[in-house]
Each structure stands twice: as structure tokens, then as C-alpha cells.
């Protein structure tokens, strides 16, 4: 609802409250993914490789590499599959973490609700410098499989399929909003939360899902927010100023790597400031951004 006010379901209460009340919580309404499917996106979001350079995935530094290099203890906790043909590239990155765990480690992956990830946070030592990746299942089709029954606030109309209806999708977003609130509050109370970045891998067209063969822009419009704690803002005032100043700017999620590297203050020869949304050197606008790996301009 925060992103699409015409959507008749109030399903982002936590994010709306945080955006309104919490200093340092920046929500970006003009964010797009670089493709409509998870693996091609995360190959780029998690590494140097992007639509705007010619780097190869296998030769690129990843966010986990960067975080480890500057002394963070790294964690990857995933509620998505580990072994599927669609997951192998992501798994390669994930397994470089100091601790990498999946809620279901079997070859016959069965979906669990995203709240299954929350207990993993209790294993993290708050006395370390920690870099934590949580890979949610989110609102991936079929929507009614993504939330417990008690989160079915919005009911499908007669004749609508609960698997693919807008009310079920709205419920899945409402549930994700709750999960994010739980991650945030636990990390703030127990893990000295300094910064939190959230983004979706891709979007969804509620009629035709996210098949690249029938592309439209609903499939690549995504939510994204960045939170910086007061201590983090005080330590990195230029980063906070850039993130605040970019709230109405356009961005694609294949540049998450450089943006997080910037927030971590981890500039190196594997970093491009012009792709860093947290830098005043960020060079992209709606006019020069693309999606679908360069096949479509955002100006469309």
C-alpha cells in the first residue's frame, strides 16, 4: 500500500509508521529490479556485476567478501531452496559466509513461513561486528502459501483463486511487513543494529506473475528501504545525507553491492562510487537507468 496508494488493502503498517516517525528510515519509491527472476538479479545485486559494467559473476567480489575483508562476522540465513537448479549461483555466494544455513536443507525443498528465520537471529553474538543476510521467501507465487492462516486478513472474492488473488497477495505483503518489523526490533534491542537494507529481488504482475517472456513494468517495480541508526548517521554523515537526498531518485537493484559497500565504508578497487546510492557521486537518473539487463529503459 505504501508504494501503490490505489491498492485497496492497508498492508504495510510497520513500514509506513517507520517512514513517518523514525529519523534515518529512508524509503525509495522509484526502485526497480534488473530482471524478473531471482537468480539473474541476485548474481548482480550481491556482487560487482551489474547491467552497467561488463564484469563476470565468477570474477566479481561479493558483499560477503567485502564484509569479511573489513572484519565483519558474516551470516547467511535463507528460507529459499539450497539445491535447486535456480539457486546454484546464490548458494555459491551464500556458502562463503562464516555461517550459512537454510531453513530446509533437503533436496525436496518444502516451503516454510518466513518467521522460521527469526530464531536464527538469537544465535548471533552481539559483541561481534556482524553482517547478516536474511533471504526471505516473501510473496513468491503462490501467495496463499506464504503466510499462516491467522494472517489472512483480506479474503478472496467468490470465484477468485486464493493462490493468485490480489487479497492473498496483500496478505503476503502484510505478513512480510510484520516479519521485517520483528527482524528490526530484535536487531535493535539485541544486536546493536547500525544499518538495515531491504529490497525485493523482483516485482509481480498479479495477472501474469513475473515471466520475462511477457514483460511489463509491474514485474520489476520493487520496494526498498535503508535504515541508519543515530550512531551510524553520526559516524557517516555524508552517507546519511546522500541516502536522504536520494529519496525521490531512481535506482535499480543490481547496484545494491556498491550501495552496501558504501554504507559499510568499504571503498576499494572493487567498488564503483557512481553506482553507490549512498554516495554523492551516484550518477544514475531515470534517463540512464535500464531494466531487463539493458533491454528496457526506465523512461518507458
C-alpha positions, -999 to 999 in steps of 0.1 A, spaced: 0 0 0 29 24 7 41 20 -29 7 18 -46 -18 40 -27 -46 30 -51 -42 -6 -39 -73 -11 -17 -55 -31 11 -37 -15 40 -8 -40 42 23 -21 51 16 -6 85 50 -10 100 69 4 70 45 34 69 49 41 106 87 39 104 89 61 73 67 87 91 82 86 126 118 72 125 147 95 117 171 77 94 145 54 78 145 61 41 120 45 17 126 47 -20 95 47 -42 114 47 -76 133 14 -73 133 -13 -100 149 -47 -103 173 -55 -132 154 -87 -142 121 -105 -134 136 -137 -118 156 -142 -86 190 -157 -97 199 -133 -125 190 -104 -101 210 -117 -71 240 -126 -92 242 -88 -97 227 -74 -65 252 -93 -44 283 -87 -65 301 -61 -85 285 -74 -117 257 -50 -129 238 -40 -160 262 -11 -163 295 -29 -164 310 -59 -182 321 -78 -151 317 -115 -149 299 -131 -119 327 -156 -113 353 -129 -111 334 -104 -91 337 -96 -54 306 -102 -34 291 -83 -4 302 -112 18 337 -109 5 337 -72 13 322 -75 48 347 -103 57 376 -83 44 369 -54 67 364 -76 97 327 -85 99 315 -119 111 292 -129 82 259 -148 83 236 -160 56 202 -174 67 178 -184 39 142 -195 37 146 -204 0 160 -235 -16 196 -245 -15 199 -272 -41 175 -263 -69 188 -256 -104 176 -220 -99 196 -215 -67 232 -226 -75 247 -192 -81 231 -177 -50 242 -207 -30 278 -202 -41 278 -167 -27 259 -178 5 284 -205 13 312 -180 15 296 -167 47 312 -177 80 278 -192 89 254 -202 61 222 -220 70 189 -228 52 156 -234 70 152 -265 48 185 -282 37 169 -311 18 167 -318 -19 129 -319 -17 125 -283 -6 93 -277 12 82 -241 19 82 -228 55 69 -194 65 94 -167 68 90 -165 106 111 -197 106 141 -174 101 136 -154 133 151 -178 158 183 -179 138 190 -143 149 193 -155 185 225 -174 176 243 -142 167 269 -129 192 261 -92 198 297 -85 209 310 -91 174 308 -69 143 281 -88 124 270 -87 87 237 -106 83 218 -116 52 183 -129 55 168 -143 23 130 -143 27 105 -162 6 84 -131 6 54 -130 -17 65 -156 -43 37 -173 -61 15 -190 -48 6 -162 -25 -17 -181 -1 13 -204 7 33 -175 21 16 -167 54 -1 -186 83 -39 -187 83 -41 -160 110 -26 -135 86 -55 -140 61 -69 -105 68 -81 -99 33 -104 -125 18 -106 -136 -19 -138 -127 -37 -162 -155 -47 -147 -173 -77 -112 -159 -71 -83 -183 -66 -67 -178 -32 -34 -188 -48 -32 -158 -71 -58 -133 -60 -50 -97 -50 -62 -102 -14 -39 -132 -10 -10 -111 -24 -19 -83 0 -19 -108 29 16 -120 19 29 -84 19 12 -77 53 30 -108 67 63 -97 52 59 -62 68 54 -80 101 85 -102 96 106 -71 88 93 -54 120 104 -85 140 138 -86 125 143 -48 131 131 -48 167 152 -79 176 183 -64 160 178 -30 176 172 -45 211 198 -73 210 223 -68 182 233 -31 182 216 -25 149 236 0 129 220 -3 95 194 -23 77 188 -26 40 157 -43 25 149 -48 -12 130 -73 -33 146 -93 -60 118 -86 -84 82 -75 -86 49 -92 -96 21 -87 -121 -9 -100 -103 -24 -114 -136 7 -129 -153 32 -132 -124 68 -124 -134 75 -143 -167 102 -123 -187 86 -135 -220 56 -113 -213 74 -85 -196 58 -54 -181 70 -29 -156 49 -43 -127 73 -73 -127 103 -50 -119 89 -23 -96 102 -32 -62 102 -19 -26 135 -8 -10 144 9 23 175 18 42 177 24 79 207 41 96 207 42 134 215 76 151 250 63 159 256 53 123 243 86 110 266 104 134 296 83 122 287 86 85 270 120 80 278 121 43 263 87 37 232 97 56 229 129 37 232 111 4 206 85 13 182 112 25 188 133 -6 181 104 -29 147 95 -16 130 107 -48 157 94 -71 156 63 -93 176 31 -87 180 -5 -99 188 -33 -75 219 -46 -94 237 -17 -76 229 -29 -41 265 -42 -39 281 -8 -43 255 8 -21 260 -15 8 298 -13 3 294 25 7 273 22 38 299 -2 52 326 24 44 343 -3 24 356 16 -7 382 -4 -26 393 -13 -62 362 -35 -62 338 -5 -57 322 20 -80 311 52 -63 289 61 -93 268 30 -86 265 37 -49 231 52 -39 246 62 -6 272 84 -23 270 119 -36 289 105 -67 259 84 -77 255 92 -114 222 75 -124 188 90 -131 156 78 -146 170 88 -180 200 65 -180 188 35 -159 176 3 -175 159 -30 -166 158 -65 -181 196 -65 -184 196 -34 -206 167 -44 -229 143 -17 -215 149 19 -204 132 31 -173 120 61 -194 95 36 -209 
